[in-house]
Amino acid sequence: RINEYDFGGEQILAFHLTIDSFLPSLTVTVSDSKGVFSKSQYPKDGDVLMLFIRSKDEEIFKPIRMDFDIINVDAPPVSNTGQSMESPTEGGKTNEEVTYTFECKAKIPDLLAEECFGYPEDTSFNHFEKVATEMKIGFASNVTDTDDKMPRLCPYDTRMKFIRDYTESAYLDDDSFFTSYIDLYYYLNLVNINDQLKY
């Protein structure tokens, strides 16, 4: 859904959802065959794309419902998008197929806000759980704690940088090393990679 209009089926020409970095990202190309993007609804940087992927079996996989910030739009000029419309979901068909390509990053509250804060001495595990709680997202890990108690500071940086920097120094034992990421279900994950490689 973009600007109150739903795209699905044959209107989605290309779809690429990436989950191999810290934040999920999405590139999607849609066909605006109905001319729904009037001048007032013309997509722009900063708009939100809402993604919903239905699950065929919700007992195995939960449906995915996530908001993405649009960071780049490849679109025709406003003058070429056809007739204007009375509402964002109705309008006359354009003379030719008009396509839009959106590049997006997952929208996480306060993740990229630059702030100055600190936490008293505790483990990175507990500090990451606190950060997740402050951002109103979940927290998951394949360990129950880490062995690295210390105070931690965020000196006017983003929470994303705070998480990524302290993930690199997270310590459990000499045989453990960690990565962190936010998944499609709004969970901050702290993963002991060495444990995963054993399976």
C-alpha positions as CSV (number, residue, x, y, z in Angstrom):
1,R,0.0,0.0,0.0
2,I,1.3,3.4,-1.0
3,N,-0.6,6.6,-0.3
4,E,-3.8,4.7,0.5
5,Y,-3.7,2.6,-2.7
6,D,-3.1,-1.2,-2.7
7,F,-1.0,-2.8,-5.4
8,G,-1.1,-6.6,-5.9
9,G,-1.2,-9.3,-8.5
10,E,-0.3,-8.2,-12.0
11,Q,0.3,-4.6,-10.8
12,I,3.6,-5.8,-9.1
13,L,6.1,-6.1,-11.9
14,A,9.2,-6.8,-9.7
15,F,9.7,-7.5,-6.0
16,H,13.0,-7.9,-4.1
17,L,12.9,-8.2,-0.3
18,T,16.4,-8.3,1.3
19,I,17.0,-9.6,4.8
20,D,20.8,-10.1,4.8
21,S,21.7,-6.8,6.5
22,F,20.9,-5.1,9.7
23,L,17.6,-3.7,8.4
24,P,15.2,-5.3,5.9
25,S,15.1,-3.5,2.6
26,L,12.7,-3.6,-0.3
27,T,12.8,-2.7,-4.0
28,V,9.5,-3.0,-5.8
29,T,8.3,-1.9,-9.2
30,V,4.6,-1.4,-9.7
31,S,2.4,-0.5,-12.6
32,D,0.0,2.4,-12.1
33,S,-2.4,1.4,-14.9
34,K,-5.3,3.1,-13.2
35,G,-3.6,6.4,-12.8
36,V,-4.1,6.5,-9.1
37,F,-1.2,8.8,-8.4
38,S,-2.6,12.3,-8.9
39,K,-0.5,15.4,-8.2
40,S,-1.6,15.2,-4.5
41,Q,-0.7,11.5,-4.3
42,Y,2.4,11.5,-6.3
43,P,5.0,9.3,-4.5
44,K,8.0,11.0,-3.0
45,D,10.9,10.4,-0.7
46,G,9.7,10.1,2.9
47,D,6.4,8.4,2.1
48,V,5.7,5.1,3.7
49,L,5.1,1.8,1.9
50,M,3.1,-0.8,3.8
51,L,3.9,-4.4,3.0
52,F,1.7,-7.4,3.7
53,I,2.6,-11.0,2.7
54,R,-0.1,-13.5,3.5
55,S,1.0,-16.9,4.9
56,K,-0.4,-20.1,3.4
57,D,-0.2,-21.8,6.8
58,E,-0.1,-19.5,9.8
59,E,0.7,-22.4,12.1
60,I,4.1,-22.6,10.4
61,F,4.8,-19.0,9.2
62,K,3.2,-15.9,10.5
63,P,2.1,-13.3,7.9
64,I,4.5,-10.4,7.4
65,R,3.2,-6.9,8.0
66,M,5.9,-4.2,7.9
67,D,6.2,-0.5,7.2
68,F,9.0,0.8,5.0
69,D,10.4,4.3,4.6
70,I,10.6,5.2,0.9
71,I,14.2,6.5,0.4
72,N,14.2,6.7,-3.4
73,V,11.6,6.8,-6.2
74,D,12.2,6.2,-9.9
75,A,9.0,7.7,-11.4
76,P,7.9,9.7,-14.5
77,P,7.4,13.4,-14.1
78,V,4.0,14.5,-12.6
79,S,2.9,15.9,-15.9
80,N,3.1,12.5,-17.5
81,T,1.1,10.5,-15.0
82,G,-2.3,11.0,-16.6
83,Q,-5.5,12.7,-15.5
84,S,-6.0,14.1,-12.0
85,M,-8.5,12.3,-9.8
86,E,-11.0,13.1,-7.1
87,S,-9.7,10.5,-4.7
88,P,-6.4,8.6,-4.3
89,T,-8.0,5.2,-5.1
90,E,-10.1,6.2,-8.1
91,G,-9.3,7.7,-11.5
92,G,-9.3,7.2,-15.2
93,K,-6.9,4.9,-16.9
94,T,-3.8,6.5,-18.5
95,N,-3.0,6.1,-22.2
96,E,0.1,4.0,-21.4
97,E,1.4,1.9,-18.6
98,V,3.2,4.1,-16.0
99,T,5.7,2.3,-13.7
100,Y,7.2,3.3,-10.4
101,T,10.2,1.7,-8.7
102,F,10.5,2.2,-4.9
103,E,13.7,1.6,-2.8
104,C,12.8,1.3,0.8
105,K,14.3,0.6,4.3
106,A,12.3,-0.8,7.2
107,K,10.7,1.9,9.3
108,I,11.8,1.5,13.0
109,P,10.8,4.2,15.5
110,D,13.8,6.2,16.9
111,L,16.3,3.9,15.3
112,L,18.0,6.6,13.4
113,A,17.4,9.5,15.8
114,E,20.7,10.9,17.1
115,E,20.6,11.0,20.9
116,C,22.9,11.2,23.9
117,F,22.2,8.5,26.5
118,G,24.0,6.0,28.6
119,Y,23.3,2.8,30.7
120,P,24.8,1.8,34.0
121,E,27.0,-1.2,34.3
122,D,25.3,-4.3,32.9
123,T,25.8,-6.9,30.1
124,S,25.4,-6.0,26.4
125,F,22.5,-8.6,26.4
126,N,20.6,-6.6,28.9
127,H,21.5,-3.3,27.3
128,F,20.2,-4.5,23.9
129,E,17.0,-5.7,25.4
130,K,16.5,-2.2,27.0
131,V,17.2,-0.5,23.7
132,A,14.6,-2.7,22.0
133,T,12.1,-2.0,24.7
134,E,12.7,1.8,24.2
135,M,12.0,1.4,20.5
136,K,8.9,-0.6,21.2
137,I,10.1,-3.7,19.3
138,G,10.8,-7.2,20.5
139,F,14.1,-8.8,21.5
140,A,15.3,-12.3,20.7
141,S,18.6,-14.2,21.1
142,N,20.0,-17.7,21.1
143,V,21.8,-17.0,24.3
144,T,20.5,-16.1,27.8
145,D,23.1,-13.5,28.7
146,T,26.6,-12.3,27.9
147,D,29.6,-11.9,30.2
148,D,30.7,-8.4,29.5
149,K,29.4,-6.1,32.2
150,M,30.3,-2.4,31.7
151,P,28.6,1.0,31.4
152,R,27.7,1.9,27.8
153,L,27.3,5.3,26.2
154,C,25.7,6.6,23.0
155,P,27.3,10.1,22.5
156,Y,24.9,11.8,20.1
157,D,24.8,8.8,17.8
158,T,21.9,6.7,16.5
159,R,20.6,3.6,18.3
160,M,21.5,1.7,15.1
161,K,25.2,2.7,15.5
162,F,25.0,2.0,19.2
163,I,23.7,-1.6,18.6
164,R,26.1,-2.3,15.8
165,D,29.2,-1.0,17.6
166,Y,28.5,-2.9,20.8
167,T,27.6,-6.1,19.0
168,E,31.2,-6.1,17.7
169,S,32.5,-6.1,21.3
170,A,29.8,-8.4,22.8
171,Y,31.5,-11.2,24.8
172,L,30.3,-14.5,26.2
173,D,33.4,-16.7,26.0
174,D,36.4,-17.2,23.8
175,D,34.5,-19.4,21.4
176,S,31.6,-17.0,20.8
177,F,31.1,-14.1,18.4
178,F,27.9,-12.2,17.7
179,T,25.9,-10.5,15.0
180,S,22.7,-8.4,15.4
181,Y,19.8,-7.4,13.1
182,I,16.2,-6.4,13.0
183,D,13.9,-9.0,11.4
184,L,10.6,-8.8,9.5
185,Y,8.6,-9.3,12.7
186,Y,10.1,-6.2,14.4
187,Y,12.5,-8.2,16.6
188,L,16.0,-7.1,17.5
189,N,18.0,-10.3,17.3
190,L,21.3,-10.9,19.0
191,V,22.8,-14.1,17.6
192,N,25.8,-16.1,18.7
193,I,27.0,-17.2,15.3
194,N,29.3,-19.9,16.6
195,D,26.3,-21.7,18.2
196,Q,24.5,-21.6,14.8
197,L,27.5,-23.1,13.0
198,K,27.4,-26.2,15.2
199,Y,24.1,-27.4,13.7
